[in-house]
Amino acid sequence: MPLTTSPAELLAHLDKIRSDGFTVSVSEQLFGIASVSAPVGAADGTRVAVLGVTGPADALNDTQIARLIPEVRRANHSRHTRPVAG
């Protein structure tokens, strides 16, 4: 069954990612797979990459996800980049 998202839902989710500075996915695209991701911005503010950690959902449980969030967000605040969110 194909996954569908309305344009309004997508825009709302992107706004939340910009606000939070990260996103978490647990079994959204593939059952049993979890990820934590954050945008990475260049010094001029453009988004140039996404840094993410992906693995089995049983290994990336709530405790591990909570530990990873600041780590992936830190990449967005390194001395070579300019924050694009949060």
Secondary structure, DSSP 8 states (H G I E B T S, - for coil): ------HHHHHHHHHHHHHHS-EEEESSSSTTEEEEEEEEE-TTS-EEEEEEEEEETTTS-HHHHHHHHHHHHHHTTSTTS-----
